Amino acid sequence: MDTAEARSRLASMLDDLDRSIAILRGESPGPGDPGADAGAVLSDHDRLEAAVAALERHRRGVMAALERIDAGTYGLCVDCGEPVPEGRLEARPDAARCVACQSEHDRRR
């Protein structure tokens, strides 16, 4: 994937993530919602916060990919330095690692 195409896809992903985060933050239930018991509000709030946290993690990954494009290191694994397979970048333009290093990273987490 060439960097211009990657940058375009990443910018689009960033816009989508920002929009989703804004929507979820706008839907956050408040403690004074009429008709909702405290347990339901807490549970809804926890789900929304978890969703926002996941979107923000994804957003950080997209921003890091854009920074790698600017640095000239996009498409290289951040751990081993080997090229990230083209198919992986097509599926996940924000991928920072090759499959082997990503598997190892996930095991450590």
C-alpha positions as CSV (number, residue, x, y, z in Angstrom):
1,M,0.0,0.0,0.0
2,D,1.5,3.4,-1.0
3,T,1.7,6.0,1.8
4,A,-0.7,8.4,0.0
5,E,-3.4,5.8,0.0
6,A,-2.6,4.8,3.6
7,R,-2.7,8.4,4.7
8,S,-6.1,8.8,3.1
9,R,-7.5,5.7,4.7
10,L,-6.1,6.6,8.1
11,A,-7.5,10.1,7.9
12,S,-10.9,8.7,7.1
13,M,-10.6,6.2,10.0
14,L,-9.6,9.1,12.3
15,D,-12.7,11.1,11.3
16,D,-14.9,8.1,11.9
17,L,-13.3,7.4,15.3
18,D,-13.7,11.1,16.4
19,R,-17.3,11.1,15.3
20,S,-18.0,7.9,17.2
21,I,-16.3,9.1,20.3
22,A,-18.3,12.4,20.2
23,I,-21.5,10.5,19.8
24,L,-20.8,8.1,22.7
25,R,-19.7,11.0,25.0
26,G,-23.0,12.8,24.1
27,E,-25.0,9.7,25.0
28,S,-23.4,9.2,28.4
29,P,-26.3,8.8,30.9
30,G,-26.2,11.2,33.8
31,P,-27.0,10.3,37.4
32,G,-30.3,12.2,37.3
33,D,-31.9,10.4,34.3
34,P,-35.5,10.0,35.1
35,G,-36.9,6.5,35.2
36,A,-33.5,4.8,35.5
37,D,-32.4,3.0,38.6
38,A,-28.9,3.6,39.9
39,G,-27.6,0.2,38.9
40,A,-28.8,0.5,35.3
41,V,-27.2,4.0,35.0
42,L,-23.9,2.7,36.4
43,S,-24.0,-0.3,34.0
44,D,-24.8,1.9,31.0
45,H,-22.1,4.3,32.0
46,D,-19.5,1.5,32.4
47,R,-20.4,0.1,29.0
48,L,-20.1,3.6,27.4
49,E,-16.8,4.3,29.1
50,A,-15.4,0.9,28.0
51,A,-16.5,1.6,24.4
52,V,-15.0,5.1,24.4
53,A,-11.7,3.8,25.9
54,A,-11.5,1.2,23.1
55,L,-12.2,3.8,20.5
56,E,-9.5,6.1,22.0
57,R,-7.0,3.2,21.9
58,H,-7.8,2.7,18.3
59,R,-7.5,6.4,17.6
60,R,-4.0,6.4,19.2
61,G,-3.0,3.6,16.9
62,V,-4.2,5.5,13.9
63,M,-2.3,8.6,15.0
64,A,0.8,6.5,15.5
65,A,0.5,5.1,12.0
66,L,0.2,8.7,10.6
67,E,3.4,9.6,12.5
68,R,5.1,6.5,11.0
69,I,4.2,7.8,7.5
70,D,5.7,11.2,8.4
71,A,8.8,9.5,9.7
72,G,9.2,7.3,6.7
73,T,8.8,4.1,8.7
74,Y,5.3,3.2,7.8
75,G,5.0,-0.5,6.8
76,L,7.9,-1.6,8.9
77,C,7.3,-3.6,12.1
78,V,8.0,-1.4,15.1
79,D,9.5,-4.4,16.9
80,C,11.7,-6.3,14.4
81,G,12.0,-3.7,11.6
82,E,10.9,-6.2,8.9
83,P,8.2,-5.2,6.4
84,V,4.6,-5.7,7.5
85,P,2.9,-7.8,4.9
86,E,0.9,-5.8,2.3
87,G,-2.3,-7.8,3.0
88,R,-2.1,-6.9,6.7
89,L,-1.8,-3.2,5.9
90,E,-4.7,-3.5,3.5
91,A,-6.8,-5.0,6.2
92,R,-5.5,-2.8,9.0
93,P,-3.8,0.3,7.8
94,D,-2.9,1.2,11.4
95,A,-1.0,-2.1,11.9
96,A,2.3,-1.4,13.7
97,R,3.7,-5.0,13.8
98,C,4.1,-8.0,11.6
99,V,1.9,-11.0,12.4
100,A,4.6,-12.8,14.4
101,C,5.5,-9.7,16.5
102,Q,1.8,-8.9,17.1
103,S,1.2,-12.4,18.3
104,E,4.1,-12.1,20.8
105,H,2.9,-8.6,21.8
106,D,-0.6,-10.0,22.5
107,R,0.7,-12.9,24.5
108,R,2.7,-10.6,26.7
109,R,-0.4,-8.4,27.4
